[in-house]
Amino acid sequence: MDVTSVDEVLMCADPGQWRPGDSWLAGGTVIFSYGTDITRGAPTRLLDITGAGWAPLTWHDTGDRLGSLEHGTLEIATTCRIADLRALADAPFPGGMPRRALPGLDLIPPACDSFVASWKIWNVSTVGGNVATALPAGPMISLLSSWDATAVILRRDGSERRTPVTGLVVGPARTRLADGELIRSFLVPVRALAQESAFRRISLTERGRSAALLIGRRTSTSTLRLTVTASTFHPIVLDVTADPDPVATNGSDGFAIRADGSAWRAAIDAAVGRTRGWYDDIHGEPAWRRLMTHHLGDEILAELLPGLATGVDDAIGRVTGDLRIERSAR
């Protein structure tokens, strides 16, 4: 669709050149499908960052096979195309480390498939564009939040700041980006990629827009981090533990939530209640999204904490939804 408000398009990735009426263009699949910038309104100039020359994917501090898992970082440029990210799931790990050492990369295929888009979109749409658009069903928001990713943000005065992706997105088409700020990249700790994960997604229609998308990551033999998106206005992250003496985390009462079905469901309900409630649009009513979120979360607890999670007996071995992880055997 034509963006009829635009007078000029520049190849520019310098926040210092920003002026009122500008919008960053990082692929533009949403801008051109809506005919406007849904996060800011009708733009008069588009600043196209796709020619910035940023490497799509860069591994940092991963030369040492032992130390790389604890200290290494994967940097994903904001201009990284979905097709480039999808290819990473099948790429060898630098330094000769076995691919099976990074099971978290198995999250990439179902996350990319959650766009429910053709290869044409995959070759234009970008990781940063999906995050900055801040739609509840944005699968890159879900993926990066589950990986504890940090956004590197360029500011108009030439400085930069960093913030967790979970705190960057605050609601539909709303972020904590100030005028002119530009996401440069996302930093993903390799330790998060080295932890076993589980993925659950469901939509109201077959291969429709995500109505609930949950990702769990086992952070130890008895704990997991659960990221809830699509059914909520913004990402919600809960730590769940089977340890008898939980440590202070981001749980609803300041501690990790007990690995119990009723406890985690009460915690997510409380977290959602502190915001704007469950998300509501034509892709799913709030009451149904809540039930599906509970349903999928129970399955993740049963999968990642077998024999430890309680109150989820009926979820053992169950895989609900239309997208799931296919485990890598490499």
N, C-alpha and C positions, 0 to 999 in steps of 0.2 A: 504494500500500500504506500502511496506517495505521502511524504511528510510535508504538507503544503505550507507549513509555517517557516520552513528553513530557507534562509537566504544564502548561506555559505557553508561549505564543508571544508575543513582543514585537516591535514595530516599532522597531528600534534599530540604529544604526550607530556607536555609541560604545564603543570598547574599554574605556573606564573602567567600563562597566557589566557587564563580563564576570565570571562567577563559575564555579567548578568545576561541570562537568556541562552547560555551555552548548555550543552549536554555532551557527556562523554559517549563515544561510540566504540563498542568493543565487539563488533559482530553485527549488532543491531537487529537480531531476529525478533525481539519484542517490540522495539521502536517501530520497525517497518510492518509488523503484523497489526499493531494497534493504530499506527498512523500518528503517534505522539509518544512522548516520554511519560510513562505512567507514574514515574517517581517525582517528576518536577513540573509537568505541564508541557505545553507546546514550545519546542526550542526554536530559536532563531539561527543558531549556529550549531553544527555538529563537529566535535573534535575527535577525529578518528585516530585511535591509538594502535590500530592493528599493524601499522608500519613501524612501530617503535623498535623492532628488532630484538625483543626480549626472548631468550631461550624458553621454550614452552615448559621444559622440565629439567631441573638441575639437582643432582645429588651433592650434598655437602658433607665433608668429614666422614666419609664412609670407606676410606681406604683400608682401615684396620678391621678385619672380619669380626674381632671380638668387641672392639669399642664402638663399631658403627651402630649396633643395635641400641646402645644406650645414649650415644651422643650425636649420631648422624641426623641430618635433616633433608627432607625432600622439599624443594622449592618449586611451586607451581605458579607460573606467571599468570597474571590476570587475563592475558591474551591467549592462553593455552586453549586450543580448540577442544571440544568434547571428543573429537576423533583422536587427537593426540593423547588425551588422558586415557581413553579406552585402550589404545595400543600399549600403554604402560603395563596393563594387567598381564600381557603376554611377553613382555620384554625381560631380558636377563638382568639380574641385580648387579651393580658395579662391584668390582673386586672379586668376582667369582663366587659370591655367596649363593647357596642354593635358593631358588625361587620359593621353595616351601618354608624358608625362614621368615617370609613376609606374608603370612596368611591374610593380613589386612588388605592387601591388594585385590583379594577376591571380592571385595565390596564394589570395586569399580564397575564391572559389567552390569550388575543389576541397577546400580545408581544411574549409569548412563542410559540404560533401557527405560528408566523411569521418566525420561523426557517424553516417551511415546512419540518419537520423532524419526523422520527418515534420515538417511545418510547425508542428504543435502543439508539438513539442519546441523548435523554433527560436524560438518566441515566448515561451518560458519559460526555457530554459537560458541561462546567462550565461557570458561569457568568463572572469571571475574564478572562477566555480564550477568550470569545467572544469580550470583550472590548479590550484586548491586541492585538488581531488579527487586529482590526481596519478596518474592511470592512465597506463601506458605508451602507450596508444593515444589519449590525449587530443589531439585535433587542434589545439586552441588552444595547447597547450604547444609543439607542433611549429612552428606558425606564428610565435608570438612569439619563440621561440628563434632561428628563422631570420632574424628581423628585428633581432636584437640588442636586444630589448626589455628595459627595466628595470622591475621591480615597485616601486611606491611602497607602503610598508607602514606602517599606523598602529599605534602601540604603546599599551599600557595606561596609560603615564604621560603621554600626550598628545603625545609626540614622534613622529617618523617616521623610517624608515630606507629605504634603497634597495638593491636587489640585483638582479643579472641573473636573468632567468627561468631561464637554463641552470643557475644555481647554486641556485635555489630548490627545484626538484624533485629529490629524491635517490633515489626509488624508488617502487614501487607504493604508492599511498595514503600517501606519506611526503614531507613538505616540511621546510624549515628555518624554518617559522613557529612562533614560541613560543606558549604558551597565551595566548589572547585577542588575538593580533595579527590584523589585518584588512588584506587587500590593498585599497587604495583605487583604484589604477589602474595602467595599464601605459604607459610612455613609449616610443614608437617613433621613432627618428631618421628624418627624411624622406629623408636620403641613402640609407638602406637600401631605401626604397621606390622610389628612382630607379634602382636597379640591376637588371639583367636577372636573372630567376630561372628555375629549372626545378623541377618537382614530379613525384615518383614515389611511388605507393602501391600496395601489393598486399595482398590478404587471401586466406585459405585457401579461402573460399567467395565466390561472387559477391556483391559488396556486403556482405561481412561486416566484422567488426571488423578494423582495420588490424593487419597482422602485421609490416609494415615500411613506414615512411614517411620519405622522404628529400627534403630541399629544398636546392638549390644556389643560391647567389647570386654572380654575377660581380662581384668587388670591384674589378677593373681589367681591362685587356685580356688579362692573362696570369695572373690569380689568381682563385680562387673560394673561398667559404666553404661548407662542406658540413655540414648538420645531419642527424644520424641519430637517429630516434626509432621507437617502437613495437616494434622488434626488440630494443631495449636497455632496461635498467631505468630509465634516465633519459637526457635528451638528451646527445648527444656531438657536439661541434663540431670540425671539422678544417679547417685552412687548406691549400689546395692551390695550388701555383704552377708555372708553366713558366719562371720567371725563372732564369737560370743562377746567380745569386748570391742565394739566398733570405735573407730577413730573419728575425729571431727572431719566432716567433709561438707558437701553442699546439700546434704539431705534436708528434709523438711523441718527437722528439729535441731539442725546443726550437726547431726551425725549421719553416717551412712544408714540407709534404710535396710531393715531386716529383709533377708531373702525369703520372703513369704508373699504369696499372691495377694492376700488382703492388705498387707502392709504397703506394698508397692503401689497398689491401685489407689489406696487412700492418699499416698504421697503425691501421685500425679494429679489426682483430683484437687488436692490442696494447692499444688503449684499452678494449675490452670485457673483455679478460683481466685488466685492473687493477681491474675492478669485480666483478660477480657472474656474469659470463658473459652469454650471449645469453638473452633472455627466453623463458620456457617456460610455456605454458598451452594450453588446448584450441584456441586459434586459430592454433597453429603450433608445431612442435617447433624447438628451438634450431638444429639443423643446417640445417634448411630456411630458417629466418629468416636465418641467416648467408649462405647462398648467394643468397637473394633480395636481401639488402642489398648484397652485392658486385655482383650483376647490375644493380640499379637505380643504384648509384653509378657504375658504368662508363658507363651511359647519360647520366647528368648531366654527367660529365666530357666525353664526346664532344659533347654538345649545347652546353655553355657555353664550352668551349675547343677549338673545331674547328680542326684542323690543328696544335694545340699539345700536346694530351694524347696520350700514347703508350700502346700496349698495350691499347687499347680499340677496335680496328678493327671487331670484330664487333658493337659497340654503336652504331655510327654509323647514325643514322636510325631506330633501334629505340626504341619506346615500349612498355614493359611495364607491366602493372597495369590497374586498372579506373578510375582517376581521373587526370586530367591537366589542365594549364593550357590554357585557351582564350585565346589572345592577344587583347588589346584593340587595336582599329584606331582608337580615338578619339584 
